[in-house]
Each structure stands twice: as structure tokens, then as C-alpha cells.
């Protein structure tokens, strides 16, 4: 299969300059403000977005340098398959966060509930629509017993360049 390339459409600014101590999910980052600066050549695509209260941000985990197929996620102490986690050290280091959209001024989105690092490249923006995105009868697998840890758990830096010997370099 052919490789493909994504190019950033903008940059996310947040108060988090280091991985360690960053909230691990938007729900644990409630109220934390950030901005998304969309590059001028993409700003026309923001038309009509201001009517939505929440948006999905898709971005690149730009500080992760490798991946493992088995990882110990933040809210657990057992190695899990990377695709059963939201760990940033993935074969394609793409993040997804649902944030609150406060307002748009020109090419800048003012958002809350940010859980990403300052300077993160944004790949795409999509509106959250509960009728599309909410589901009944949801199972959350191994996370069931660990969800109570979300509000207190913070990134401890485990997925940054000191990746384990089993991590594979991508780039």
C-alpha cells in the first residue's frame, strides 16, 4: 500500500509545554483554555463552524518518536494492545479530542478542555453532532474498572522519546 502524507492546517496553543502533568483526556481538562490558529489558506473552511458548541480536533502527537504495539496505558498497570488504548505512541501518531468551541475570531478558534501540548499540529476539525456521535449500549472494555482514575490521572511522560527497546522508530 502506498504511503501518504498529511499536512497541518494549523497549530494548537495550550498552556502545556511538557507532556508530564498534562491531562490525559479532554474530560479531565474541563475548563482549560487553548486556541487553534488555522493557516490562512484553510481559514475559509471555518465558515459555518461557529454554530457548533463542540468540535473534534484531529492532530499529530508531534513529540512522540516511536511506537509499541503493547503499551501500559495511563489508567492501568497492565500492558494492552495499543489499539485498545488512547496512548499517543501509535503506528500513526494521530490524536482525537472533543473540545468546547467558545468562539471564532478570523482564523483563530477559542476552545476549552484542551489536553494536547502547545504547538501541536492540527490535521482536521470536525463538528460534534450528538445524533451522529452518541451511541447506546456502549462497552468500554478493560477501562470499565479504571474510569474513576480519569480526573486525577496526568501524563507522566511515559510515551516520550525515552521509548522502550521494543518501540519502533517511525519517520
C-alpha positions in Angstrom: 0.0 0.0 0.0 1.2 3.5 -0.8 2.4 5.8 2.0 0.6 9.1 2.2 1.3 12.4 3.9 -0.8 14.8 5.8 0.0 18.5 6.1 -1.1 20.5 9.1 -3.9 23.0 8.7 -3.0 24.9 11.8 -1.4 24.9 15.2 -2.9 24.3 18.6 -1.8 26.6 21.5 -2.3 25.3 25.1 -0.8 26.0 28.5 1.0 22.6 28.4 4.6 22.8 27.3 5.7 19.4 28.6 3.9 16.1 28.4 4.4 15.3 32.1 1.4 16.7 34.0 -0.9 17.2 31.0 -4.4 15.9 31.4 -4.8 12.7 29.6 -8.3 13.3 28.1 -10.5 16.4 27.4 -12.9 15.4 30.2 -10.0 15.7 32.7 -9.1 19.1 31.2 -12.5 20.7 31.6 -12.2 24.5 31.5 -8.6 24.6 30.3 -8.4 27.1 27.5 -6.5 27.0 24.3 -6.6 28.3 20.7 -6.4 26.7 17.3 -4.8 29.0 14.7 -5.8 27.9 11.3 -3.4 28.7 8.5 -4.7 31.4 6.1 -5.1 29.1 3.1 -7.6 26.9 5.1 -9.5 29.7 7.0 -12.4 29.8 4.5 -13.2 26.2 5.7 -14.2 27.7 9.1 -17.4 29.1 7.6 -20.5 27.9 9.5 -18.5 26.2 12.3 -19.4 28.8 14.9 -22.9 27.4 15.2 -21.5 24.2 16.9 -20.7 24.0 20.6 -18.2 21.2 20.4 -15.7 20.1 17.8 -13.4 17.2 17.3 -9.7 18.1 16.8 -7.6 15.6 15.0 -3.9 16.2 15.4 -0.4 14.7 15.3 1.3 13.7 18.5 4.4 15.6 17.4 6.7 14.8 20.2 6.2 11.0 20.1 9.1 9.4 18.2 8.2 5.7 18.1 5.5 3.3 18.9 4.9 -0.1 20.6 2.1 -2.4 19.8 1.8 -3.2 23.5 1.6 -0.3 25.9 0.9 0.3 29.6 -1.8 3.0 29.4 -2.0 5.8 31.9 -5.0 4.5 33.8 -3.8 0.9 34.1 -0.7 -1.1 35.1 -1.2 -3.9 32.6 0.2 -4.0 29.0 -2.6 -3.6 26.5 -2.8 -3.6 22.7 -2.2 -0.1 21.5 -5.4 -0.1 19.5 -7.4 -0.8 22.8 -5.9 2.4 24.3 -5.7 6.1 23.5 -1.9 6.1 24.0 0.0 8.6 21.9 2.8 6.2 20.9 0.9 4.6 17.9 1.9 3.5 14.4 0.2 6.7 13.1 0.5 9.2 16.0 -2.9 10.8 15.5 -4.8 12.2 18.4 -8.5 13.0 18.7 -10.0 15.4 21.3 -13.6 16.6 21.7 -13.3 20.3 22.8 -15.8 23.1 23.6 -15.8 25.8 20.9 -16.2 29.2 22.6 -15.9 31.5 19.6 -14.1 32.0 16.3 -12.3 35.3 15.5 -10.9 35.3 12.0 -8.7 32.2 11.7 -8.5 31.6 15.4 -10.7 29.2 17.3 -11.0 29.7 21.1 -11.6 26.3 22.7 -11.8 24.7 26.2 -11.0 21.3 27.5 -7.6 21.0 25.8 -5.5 18.0 26.6 -2.7 18.4 24.0 0.7 20.0 24.1 1.4 23.6 23.0 2.5 23.7 19.3 0.6 20.6 18.3 -0.1 20.5 14.6 -3.8 20.2 13.8 -4.8 17.9 10.9 -8.5 18.4 10.8 -11.5 19.8 12.5 -15.0 18.2 12.6 -18.2 19.3 14.3 -19.6 17.1 17.1 -23.2 16.1 16.4 -24.7 14.1 19.2 -27.2 12.4 16.9 -24.2 11.1 14.8 -21.7 10.5 17.5 -23.5 9.2 20.6 -24.3 5.6 21.0 -26.5 3.5 23.3 -25.4 0.2 24.8 -21.7 1.1 24.9 -18.9 -1.2 26.3 -15.6 0.2 27.3 -13.6 -3.0 27.8 -10.8 -3.0 30.3 -11.3 0.7 31.0 -14.5 -0.1 33.0 -12.6 -0.7 36.2 -10.3 2.3 35.7 -12.6 5.2 34.6 -12.7 6.6 38.2 -9.0 7.5 37.8 -9.6 9.9 34.9 -10.0 13.1 36.9 -6.8 12.6 38.9 -4.5 10.9 36.3 -2.0 13.1 34.5 0.5 12.3 31.8 3.7 11.0 33.4 5.9 11.3 30.2 6.0 7.5 29.5 5.3 7.9 25.8 8.0 10.5 25.0 11.4 9.8 23.4 12.7 7.5 26.1 10.5 4.9 24.4 11.3 1.3 25.4 13.6 -1.0 23.5 10.6 -2.6 21.8 9.5 0.7 20.3 9.9 1.0 16.6 11.1 4.3 15.1 8.8 5.9 12.5 9.6 8.8 10.3 
